[in-house]
Amino acid sequence: MSTNLRLVSSENANSWTEEDIKRLHQENPRMAMELVIRKYRDRLFYHAAGIVKDRQEAYDVTQEVFIRAMREKRFFDEDFKMKAWMFRVTTNLCFNLV
C-alpha cells in the first residue's frame, strides 16, 4: 500500500491489513491510527451497541477504545493482535456499563 495517502476513506481503510498498518506506523504514526479508526469504528460501534443497547453509550465506548489504543504501547508491535484487543476492550467496557 502507498504511504503517500492524503485522505483515507473508510472503504480504502478496509483494504489495509494489520501488517500494512503496522509498517505505516513506522513512517507515519498519525496516519496509521487514522486507518485503524476508519477500519474498525463501525464494527466496534455495532458490537458495543449490541451489548449496551444504547447508541450514545456505544459511541462513548467506541471512542474510549480508540483512546486506550493510542495509549497502548504494544498496539503497533509486530505480534500484537490489534483487532482482537479492540474487540476485547470494547466487550469489557460494555460489560462494565450493564
C-alpha positions as semicolon CSV with decimal commas, in nm:
position;residue;x (nm);y (nm);z (nm)
1;M;0,000;0,000;0,000
2;S;0,116;0,351;-0,072
3;T;0,207;0,553;0,233
4;N;0,153;0,881;0,047
5;L;-0,221;0,888;0,107
6;R;-0,355;1,231;0,185
7;L;-0,712;1,128;0,256
8;V;-0,817;0,786;0,375
9;S;-1,177;0,684;0,316
10;S;-1,349;0,411;0,513
11;E;-1,357;0,194;0,201
12;N;-0,985;0,243;0,144
13;A;-0,906;0,172;0,509
14;N;-1,076;-0,166;0,488
15;S;-0,827;-0,280;0,225
16;W;-0,532;-0,229;0,461
17;T;-0,420;-0,529;0,668
18;E;-0,293;-0,502;1,025
19;E;0,057;-0,573;0,892
20;D;0,026;-0,286;0,640
21;I;-0,088;-0,050;0,915
22;K;0,195;-0,157;1,145
23;R;0,450;-0,087;0,869
24;L;0,292;0,251;0,802
25;H;0,316;0,333;1,174
26;Q;0,694;0,332;1,147
27;E;0,677;0,616;0,891
28;N;0,357;0,796;0,987
29;P;0,202;0,711;1,327
30;R;-0,084;0,955;1,287
31;M;-0,192;0,812;0,951
32;A;-0,168;0,458;1,093
33;M;-0,401;0,544;1,382
34;E;-0,639;0,716;1,140
35;L;-0,651;0,395;0,936
36;V;-0,722;0,187;1,247
37;I;-1,009;0,416;1,344
38;R;-1,162;0,419;0,998
39;K;-1,118;0,045;0,954
40;Y;-1,274;-0,062;1,286
41;R;-1,500;0,216;1,417
42;D;-1,825;0,094;1,262
43;R;-1,769;-0,269;1,361
44;L;-1,674;-0,174;1,717
45;F;-1,972;0,060;1,744
46;Y;-2,219;-0,209;1,634
47;H;-2,055;-0,461;1,864
48;A;-2,091;-0,220;2,157
49;A;-2,447;-0,125;2,062
50;G;-2,544;-0,489;2,059
51;I;-2,428;-0,525;2,417
52;V;-2,535;-0,197;2,580
53;K;-2,849;-0,140;2,366
54;D;-2,788;0,236;2,366
55;R;-2,637;0,424;2,072
56;Q;-2,482;0,704;2,279
57;E;-2,324;0,461;2,524
58;A;-2,194;0,256;2,230
59;Y;-2,047;0,570;2,074
60;D;-1,876;0,662;2,403
61;V;-1,737;0,310;2,442
62;T;-1,602;0,314;2,086
63;Q;-1,425;0,644;2,149
64;E;-1,277;0,510;2,472
65;V;-1,143;0,204;2,290
66;F;-0,952;0,424;2,045
67;I;-0,820;0,643;2,326
68;R;-0,692;0,331;2,501
69;A;-0,544;0,204;2,175
70;M;-0,347;0,527;2,133
71;R;-0,210;0,486;2,485
72;E;-0,128;0,114;2,448
73;K;0,247;0,094;2,391
74;R;0,229;-0,251;2,229
75;F;-0,054;-0,161;1,991
76;F;0,161;-0,143;1,677
77;D;0,405;-0,418;1,778
78;E;0,457;-0,694;1,524
79;D;0,294;-0,971;1,729
80;F;0,012;-0,760;1,877
81;K;-0,339;-0,856;1,762
82;M;-0,499;-0,515;1,720
83;K;-0,848;-0,627;1,617
84;A;-0,879;-0,891;1,890
85;W;-0,753;-0,646;2,153
86;M;-1,001;-0,374;2,048
87;F;-1,296;-0,612;2,050
88;R;-1,198;-0,746;2,393
89;V;-1,164;-0,393;2,533
90;T;-1,498;-0,299;2,378
91;T;-1,667;-0,601;2,532
92;N;-1,515;-0,538;2,874
93;L;-1,611;-0,170;2,874
94;C;-1,967;-0,260;2,775
95;F;-1,999;-0,522;3,046
96;N;-1,880;-0,263;3,297
97;L;-2,178;-0,049;3,195
98;V;-2,454;-0,309;3,202
